[in-house]
Amino acid sequence: MNVYLLKDVEKLGMAGTIVKVSDGFAQNFLIPRKLAIKITDKNSSFYTSKIKKAKTTAKVLSSKAAMLAEHIRNLHLTIKEKVHDDGKLYGSVGADEIVALLKEKDISINKKQVEFPKAIRSTGEHKVIIRLSSKLKPEMKLKVVEE
């Protein structure tokens, strides 16, 4: 029996895909728990068009994310911080400050998406990673100067 998965099912497939399973597994497990819908001759064209539409949407989103990643790679941001006499910062540069700098450049991200290879506690040029997705992690350069 072919079923359209409404939710991710471990060791079977992702939501939004059509998979072939045994009749008993579909009728006793997947369908009662609203994890899947049975594919019939009448609704098969509806669900295949739904899958095509989802793939098209995913392509558009991935291309937008790739463009944003390229834009972030080309960014060179500068931040002014208070510094000790030896060039070390009084604190460290945090994710909130990076988010604020990117917001000025019309890039909206969450502070959980900001990753530091190592803590930024001194002046100079540092690399910051912005995690857009599991595969897209562009690096940008951040220059820390004395206030």
N, C-alpha and C positions, 0 to 999 in steps of 0.2 A: 504494500500500500504506500502511496506517495502522500506525504504530509508537508504542510507549510509551517515552519517553526515560528511561533510567536515570541518565544524567549530562547535564550541560549541554553542548550542542554549539553552537559558535560559528556564527552566522548561520542557525541552525535552530530552536533553542528551549531552554527551561529543563528541568531534570530534573523528572519528574513530570507531564509534559504529553503529550498525544497529538497527533502531527503526521502529515500526509500527505506521503510522499516517494516517489520512483520506486523500482520494484522492485529495480533493479540497485544503487542507492545503499544501500538497506537491506540487501540480501543480501551485498554485497561490502565494505561499509564499516562500517555501524552495528552489525549483529548480530555479526559476527566479533570486533569489538573490545569487545563487551559494553557498547555505548553505548545500545542499544535492544532491545526485545522486540517481535516481530511480534504485532499484534492480530488475533485470529481471532474467529469467532462464539462460541466457547466461553469465551474469556477476556475478551471486551470488557466484560461487565458487572462483572467483578472489577476491572479497571483504572479504569473510570469511577467505581465506588464508592470506590476508593482516592484518586482525584483529589478527589472531594467531601469525603472525610474530611480530606485535607490542607488544603483550603480552609477548612473549619470550624476546624481546629487553628490555622491562620494568623490567622483572625479573633479567636479567643480570645487568642492571644499578643499581637496588636496592641492589643486592648482593655486587656489587663493592662499593656502597655508605656505606653499612653496614660494610664492611671491613675497609674502610677509617674511619668511625666513631669509630670503635674499636681501630684503631691505634691512633686516636686523644685522646681517653679516657686514653690510657696508657702513654701519653706524660707528662713529667714534664719538663717544660722549665724554664730557668733562664735568667733574664734580669738585666743589671747593669744600675743604674740611679744615677744622682747627688741628694744628700740628704742634708736637713738642719740638724742642730745639734740635733733636737728632733725626727729624724727618718721620717720626712715627705718629700715627693718629691718636687722639685722645680716646677714641672708641674704635669702631670698625664700620665699614660701609655695609649697610643692611639691604635686604630685599626691598623694603619700603622705599628707600631712596632711589633704587634702580627703577621701580615701578613709576615713581613720580617723574623721573627724567624721561622715561619712555612715553609717559602721558603727554609731556610737553611736545613730543614729536608725533603725536596722534597715533600712538600704538598702545592699545589697551590690553594689558595682561594681568594675571593674578600674581601675587607675591610668591605663591607656591611654585610657580613656573620658573623662578629665578634660582639658578644653581651657581655656587662658587667653587671652583676647583680647590682653592684654598682661601682662607679668610683674608680680606683686604684690610690691612692694618698699617700700611705705609704709603707714602706718596709714590707716584710713578704710574706706569701703564700696567693694567691688569686685564685678564680675560674673564668674561662673565658669560655663562651659558643660559640661554632662554629655551626652556623645554616646551615646544609647541605641541608635540605629540611624542609617542614612543620612538618614532623614527626621525622626526625633525627636531634637531637640537642645534640651532645656529649659535656660533660664538660671536660676541661683540667685544670691542675694546673699550675699556673705561680708563680714563686718565684722571688720577687723583692729584690735585694741586693744593698748595697751601692757601688758606683763606687770608 
